[in-house]
Amino acid sequence: MKKILFILAGNTLYALAVALFVLPGHLITGGTTGLALVANYHAGIPIAGFVAVFNLLMFLLGLFILGKAFAVTTLISSFYYPLVLGQLQRMIGDFVITEDKMLATIFAGLLIGGGIGLVIRSGASTGGMDIPPLVLNKKFRLPVSVGMYAFDCLILLFQMLFADKEQILYGLLLVLIYTVVLDKVLLIGGNQMQVKIISKQFEEISRQIQQKMDRGTTLFEIEGGYSRNESYAVLAVVSGRELSKLNELVMKIDDQAFMIINQVSEVKGRGFTIQKKYK
């Protein structure tokens, strides 16, 4: 149920971007519609017919490679998005928030990136050209945002043959903004801080992290490069909010401790994506 709510919210944001900024601002973007325009120009294929066949092919590709659960949730987007877009268009009517194309491009990019990000985080897609980047991500670990940016830019560049050149530039900017936002949305809640602590008081530091911060620790053998003394370093992963508390805890035990702090993009496992078990 939570996933379905995120899919609906994401598609609503996407539709809001189109109704408030893309259509009134006469902006163009990539995706299936952009590809249909290219096919129509070069081969005379009707846009509606191309979109219907292409979306069906992409749906089957997603079903075959990404699984039934993905296909079912993508169907929700396929039916809900046009419905909510139609309702928003009727509600908004001729109302225009801004006639500035740059403002329209920026806000459309923010809303589209946030909307697609919510849908993809839920394990679904908005259909069409969203599916190939997800397939590439599963097969070759290519980031979804990079795949979407590459496909959309290619589609926009093909449209340069017959569309207004300034429109294409706004379209490229729109694609750039929403892929950056998409990338950020996909990483929300995944970023954590990895901390390595080198200290003679490693046992006490490790114990205090476990007891006072309720975080697991790992000890690994190290050897000093100059002294050649063997010891242990403490490895812990904490959230950004817990970092100052961890630093304070370590400094109280050993104010000479050496700490290496890195931001990691994603952490999986017990205590993060799997529920903790206490002994």
C-alpha positions, -999 to +999 in steps of 0.1 A: +000+000+000+029+024+008+044+017-026+012+024-044+008+057-025+043+067-036+035+057-072+004+079-072+021+108-055+050+106-081+026+105-110+006+134-096+038+155-093+047+146-129+012+156-142+014+188-122+046+197-139+032+191-173-001+209-166+014+240-149+047+245-168+054+222-198+021+227-217+016+265-209+053+272-216+053+252-248+083+232-236+095+200-252+112+171-236+125+136-244+107+104-236+083+085-257+065+116-271+098+130-283+107+097-300+072+097-316+078+131-331+111+119-347+093+088-361+065+110-375+089+134-392+111+107-408+086+079-415+052+096-413+041+072-385+011+086-365+022+099-331-006+083-311-001+049-328+037+050-322+032+059-285+007+030-280+029+004-297+062+016-281+047+017-246+034-018-251+068-031-263+085-013-233+060-028-209+067-063-223+105-057-220+100-046-183+078-077-176+104-100-191+135-085-175+123-067-144+095-090-133+058-093-128+057-070-097+074-042-117+049-047-146+019-045-123+030-014-105+039+002-139+003-005-151-009+018-122+012+046-137-001+039-172-037+043-161-034+069-133-011+094-150-034+103-180-064+104-157-048+129-132-033+150-160-067+154-176-083+164-143-055+189-136-059+204-171-096+209-165-090+224-131-062+248-142-079+258-175-062+289-190-044+298-158-007+305-164+017+308-135+046+323-155+053+332-191+090+331-184+103+300-202+134+297-180+113+297-148+089+272-164+119+250-174+134+250-139+102+243-120+091+217-145+125+200-141+122+200-103+087+185-103+093+159-130+126+148-113+108+145-079+079+127-094+098+101-115+122+096-085+093+087-062+079+063-087+112+045-094+120+043-056+088+024-053+100-002-078+078+010-107+081+034-136+060+059-155+063+036-185+077+042-220+113+055-221+116+051-183+120+014-187+152+011-208+173+029-182+159+006-155+169-024-176+204-011-181+207-004-144+197-040-136+220-056-163+250-033-162+246-012-130+244+020-151+228+047-129+192+053-138+196+091-140+226+087-164+206+064-187+176+087-187+197+117-195+215+100-224+183+087-240+164+120-236+193+141-249+196+118-280+158+122-286+160+160-283+191+161-306+172+142-333+144+168-330+168+195-339+163+185-376+128+200-376+121+218-343+129+253-331+166+254-320+158+275-289+131+251-278+157+223-281+180+241-258+153+246-232+144+209-236+181+199-229+181+221-198+148+206-186+162+171-190+194+180-172+175+195-142+151+166-138+178+139-141+199+157-114+168+159-091+160+123-099+194+112-088+191+131-055+156+116-048+169+081-055+196+086-029+174+101-002+178+081+030+206+061+015+235+084+022+254+075+054+287+083+070+314+057+071+339+063+099+372+046+105+388+053+139+424+045+148+432+046+185+449+027+212+415+027+230+398+008+202+381-017+225+365+010+246+355+031+216+339+000+199+320-009+231+307+027+236+295+030+200+275-003+205+261+007+239+255+044+236+247+048+199+232+014+192+254+009+161+274-021+151+312-019+148+338-039+129+374-043+140+402-049+115+439-054+118+462-025+109+499-018+111+515+016+116+534+027+085+562+043+106+561+025+139+552-009+124+531-014+156+501-038+151+467-027+163+430-026+154+409+001+137+372+005+144+348+008+115+313+021+120+285+035+097+262+062+111+238+088+098+248+123+092+229+134+123+248+109+145+282+120+133+287+148+158+276+125+187+301+099+175+329+125+173+321+137+208+321+101+221+354+092+205+371+125+217+360+118+253+378+084+252+408+095+232+413+130+221+443+119+200+422+094+180+426+095+142+393+095+123+386+091+086+351+101+076+336+093+042+301+097+028+287+066+012+258+066-012+240+035+000+242+011+029+223-022+030+221-048+057+211-052+093+204-020+111+197-001+078+176-021+053+171-051+076+156-049+111+180-052+140+181-083+161+192-079+197+210-106+217 
